[in-house]
Amino acid sequence: MTVIKPSETTSKNRQPRSLIQTAWRQFKRDKIALLGLIILGLMILSVIIGPGIYGISPTEIDFVNSLSPPTGKHFFGTNDLGQDQLARLLIGGRVSLTVGVAAMAVAILFGTLVGAIAGFYGGIIDSLLMRLTDLFISLPQLPVLLLVIYLFRESIKQIVGPEVGIFLLIIIVVGGLNWMSVARLVRASFLTTREQDFVTAAKAIGASSRRLIWVHILPNVLSPVIVAATLAVGTAIITESTLSFLGLGFPPDVPTWGRMLYDAQNYLETAPYLALFPGLAIFLTVLSINAVGDGLRDALDPQSH
């Protein structure tokens, strides 16, 4: 009679975990990252379906109830025009999050392109691209942002309209000044990965440089890019809020979180709730994004598995 040990049966039936399964298992162990993911998910869900459920127009003016404190009718109070702050907060969240994701996409695409070319080819190309990266890093970002938006805001508004124009300008400028860290991460990963055996084998069978970069190397260096993309969203949201707070962001009829803070400046003593709720929304969103980014960094690190 043959006795089958439980350990042998378990090892035969056990399927190898995929990278996503392993990363998710590791991510769930980080309670702070998991809490950040839950908060971020609730924030995104609220700005998507919240306006339809709440049912109050964010643009409706009611001077009778202007600067009304939080009540059962207006949960977050009203501004100086009598507009419901919760309705504006939900709609503004859509704009702020969209700007964050779009600016992140610009930063990730450009940073990945620069880092991949520099890390793959090396030599003079690497030196030139890294000096360009150092140049952008040395620039004071906020003054450059203010200067570019001040110079080009009106001309772009005339071409595509005020709302679309400032949206495109903000995501291009914010993304265009936040790609440097991504480029450095991708370059460092490419310098290591291009010497691996599977890349050498692909070269031996005649794979082109383009195929080596996009098919063989880039998929294997996506972990730091994913982490950088997550953190870039938070940076873009803060930058957009700063620009709107300084009056250089979206027009007054587009209620972003930063614009709501800008409108609350004159009422900090008489109606502090006007700044409290959009400030809290920015704080929770960016904090949860950073927590998720830290969790992803640990989950995608092979040394932590």
C-alpha positions in Angstrom: 0.0 0.0 0.0 1.4 3.4 -1.1 1.0 6.3 1.3 0.8 9.7 -0.3 2.1 12.4 1.9 -0.1 15.6 2.2 2.9 17.8 1.4 3.5 16.0 -1.9 -0.2 16.3 -2.9 -0.3 19.9 -2.0 2.9 20.7 -4.0 1.6 18.9 -7.1 -1.8 20.6 -7.0 -0.5 24.1 -6.2 -0.4 26.4 -9.2 2.4 29.0 -9.5 1.2 32.5 -8.6 1.3 35.1 -11.3 3.1 38.4 -10.7 -0.3 40.2 -10.2 -1.5 37.6 -7.7 1.8 37.8 -5.8 1.8 41.6 -5.8 -1.8 41.7 -4.6 -1.1 39.2 -1.8 1.9 41.4 -0.7 -0.1 44.6 -1.0 -2.9 43.3 1.2 -0.5 42.8 4.0 0.2 46.6 4.1 -2.8 47.9 6.2 -2.0 51.5 5.5 -1.8 51.0 1.7 -5.0 49.0 1.8 -6.8 51.7 3.8 -5.4 54.3 1.3 -6.8 52.2 -1.6 -10.3 52.1 0.1 -10.3 55.8 0.7 -9.1 56.6 -2.8 -11.8 54.2 -4.2 -14.5 55.9 -2.2 -13.3 59.4 -3.3 -13.3 58.3 -7.0 -16.7 56.7 -6.6 -18.2 59.7 -4.9 -17.1 62.2 -7.6 -18.4 59.8 -10.4 -21.9 59.0 -9.0 -22.2 61.6 -6.2 -23.5 64.5 -8.3 -26.3 62.4 -9.7 -27.3 61.1 -6.3 -27.1 64.4 -4.5 -29.2 66.1 -7.2 -28.3 69.8 -6.4 -26.9 71.9 -9.2 -23.4 73.3 -8.4 -24.1 76.4 -10.4 -27.5 77.4 -9.0 -27.3 80.8 -7.3 -29.3 81.6 -4.2 -28.4 84.9 -2.6 -30.9 84.4 0.2 -28.8 81.5 1.5 -25.4 82.9 0.7 -22.6 82.0 3.2 -24.9 79.6 5.0 -23.1 77.3 7.4 -23.5 73.5 7.0 -27.1 72.5 7.6 -29.4 69.7 6.8 -30.3 71.4 3.5 -26.7 72.2 2.5 -24.4 69.7 4.2 -21.2 71.6 3.5 -22.7 75.0 3.5 -22.9 77.6 0.7 -20.5 80.1 -0.8 -21.0 83.9 -1.2 -23.3 83.2 -4.2 -25.4 80.7 -2.3 -24.1 77.8 -4.3 -24.0 74.4 -2.6 -20.5 73.6 -1.5 -21.0 69.8 -1.5 -22.3 69.9 -5.1 -19.3 72.0 -6.2 -16.9 69.7 -4.3 -18.2 66.6 -6.1 -18.0 68.2 -9.5 -14.7 69.8 -8.8 -13.3 66.4 -7.8 -14.0 65.2 -11.3 -11.9 68.0 -12.8 -9.1 67.8 -10.2 -8.8 64.0 -10.6 -9.0 64.2 -14.4 -6.2 66.8 -14.4 -4.1 64.6 -12.1 -4.5 61.5 -14.3 -3.9 63.4 -17.6 -0.8 65.2 -16.3 0.5 61.9 -14.9 0.1 60.3 -18.4 2.1 63.1 -20.0 4.9 62.8 -17.4 5.0 59.0 -17.6 5.0 58.9 -21.4 7.7 61.5 -21.9 9.8 60.2 -18.9 9.6 56.6 -20.1 10.6 57.6 -23.6 13.6 59.6 -22.5 14.7 57.0 -19.9 14.3 54.1 -22.3 16.4 55.7 -25.1 19.1 56.9 -22.7 19.3 53.6 -20.9 19.3 51.4 -24.0 21.7 53.3 -26.3 24.0 54.8 -23.6 27.1 56.8 -24.7 26.6 60.3 -26.0 22.9 59.9 -26.3 22.7 58.9 -22.6 24.9 61.9 -21.6 22.9 64.4 -23.6 19.5 63.2 -22.3 20.6 63.1 -18.7 22.0 66.6 -19.0 18.7 67.7 -20.3 17.0 65.9 -17.4 19.4 67.7 -14.9 18.5 71.0 -16.6 14.8 70.5 -16.0 15.4 69.3 -12.4 17.4 72.5 -11.7 14.5 74.8 -12.9 12.3 76.3 -10.1 9.0 74.6 -11.0 6.5 77.0 -9.6 7.9 80.2 -11.2 8.3 78.3 -14.5 4.7 77.1 -14.2 3.4 80.6 -13.5 5.4 82.1 -16.3 4.3 79.6 -19.0 0.7 79.8 -18.0 0.8 83.6 -17.8 2.4 83.8 -21.3 0.2 81.3 -23.2 -3.1 81.2 -21.3 -4.9 83.8 -23.4 -3.6 82.6 -26.8 -4.7 79.0 -26.1 -8.1 80.2 -24.8 -8.7 82.0 -28.1 -7.9 78.8 -30.0 -9.9 76.1 -28.2 -11.9 78.0 -25.6 -11.3 79.0 -22.0 -12.1 75.7 -20.3 -10.5 73.3 -22.7 -7.6 75.7 -23.2 -6.6 76.0 -19.6 -7.2 72.2 -19.2 -4.7 71.4 -22.0 -2.2 74.0 -20.8 -2.2 72.8 -17.2 -1.8 69.1 -18.0 1.0 69.8 -20.6 2.9 72.2 -18.3 2.4 70.1 -15.1 3.3 66.8 -16.9 6.1 68.5 -18.8 7.8 69.5 -15.6 7.4 66.2 -13.7 8.8 63.6 -16.0 12.4 63.8 -14.8 12.2 61.3 -11.9 10.5 58.8 -14.2 13.2 59.2 -16.8 15.9 58.5 -14.2 14.0 55.4 -12.9 13.5 53.9 -16.3 17.1 54.6 -17.4 18.5 52.9 -14.3 16.3 49.9 -14.9 17.2 49.7 -18.6 20.9 49.8 -17.8 20.5 46.7 -15.7 18.0 44.8 -17.8 19.7 45.3 -21.2 22.6 43.1 -19.9 20.3 40.1 -19.1 20.6 36.9 -21.0 17.1 37.1 -22.6 18.0 40.5 -24.2 21.3 39.1 -25.5 19.4 36.1 -27.0 16.9 38.5 -28.6 19.8 40.4 -30.1 21.4 37.2 -31.4 18.2 36.3 -33.4 18.2 39.7 -35.0 15.6 41.7 -33.0 15.6 45.3 -33.9 16.4 48.1 -31.4 12.8 49.1 -31.3 11.6 45.6 -30.6 14.2 45.2 -27.9 13.1 48.4 -26.2 9.3 48.0 -26.3 8.8 44.2 -26.3 11.7 42.7 -24.4 13.0 45.3 -21.9 10.2 47.8 -21.1 7.7 45.2 -19.9 10.3 44.0 -17.4 10.9 47.5 -15.9 7.3 48.6 -15.5 7.3 48.1 -11.7 9.0 51.5 -10.9 7.0 53.2 -13.6 3.7 52.1 -12.0 4.8 53.4 -8.7 6.0 56.6 -10.2 2.7 57.0 -12.1 0.7 56.6 -8.8 2.7 59.3 -7.0 2.6 61.6 -10.0 -1.2 61.8 -9.8 -0.9 63.3 -6.3 1.8 65.8 -7.4 -0.3 66.9 -10.3 -3.4 67.4 -8.1 -1.4 69.6 -5.7 0.1 71.6 -8.6 -3.3 72.2 -10.2 -4.7 73.2 -6.8 -1.8 75.6 -6.3 -2.3 77.2 -9.7 -6.1 77.6 -9.1 -5.4 78.9 -5.6 -3.2 81.6 -7.2 -5.9 82.5 -9.7 -4.1 81.1 -12.7 -6.1 77.8 -13.0 -9.6 77.2 -14.3 -12.1 80.0 -14.7 -14.5 80.8 -11.8 -17.4 78.8 -13.3 -15.3 75.6 -13.1 -15.3 74.5 -9.5 -12.0 72.6 -9.0 -10.8 72.0 -5.4 -8.0 74.5 -5.9 -10.5 77.1 -7.2 -12.7 76.6 -4.2 -9.7 77.3 -1.9 -9.0 80.5 -4.0 -12.6 81.6 -3.6 -12.5 81.0 0.2 -9.6 83.3 0.8 -11.7 86.3 1.8 -14.0 84.3 4.1 -11.5 82.3 6.3 -12.6 84.0 9.5 -16.4 84.4 8.8 -16.9 81.1 6.9 -13.9 78.7 7.5 -15.9 75.7 6.1 -15.4 77.1 2.6 -11.7 76.2 2.8 -12.0 73.3 5.2 -13.9 70.8 2.9 -11.9 71.3 -0.3 -8.7 71.3 1.7 -9.7 68.1 3.4 -10.6 66.5 0.0 -7.1 67.4 -1.4 -5.4 66.1 1.8 -7.3 62.8 1.8 -6.9 62.2 -1.9 -3.1 62.9 -2.0 -2.5 61.0 1.2 -4.3 57.9 0.0 -2.5 58.1 -3.4 0.8 58.3 -1.7 -0.1 55.3 0.6 -1.1 53.3 -2.4 2.1 54.2 -4.2 4.2 53.1 -1.2 2.3 49.9 -1.0 2.8 49.2 -4.7 6.5 49.9 -4.4 6.8 47.3 -1.7 4.5 44.8 -3.4 6.3 45.0 -6.7 9.8 44.7 -5.2 11.0 41.1 -5.7 13.2 41.3 -2.6 10.1 41.8 -0.3 8.5 38.5 -1.5 
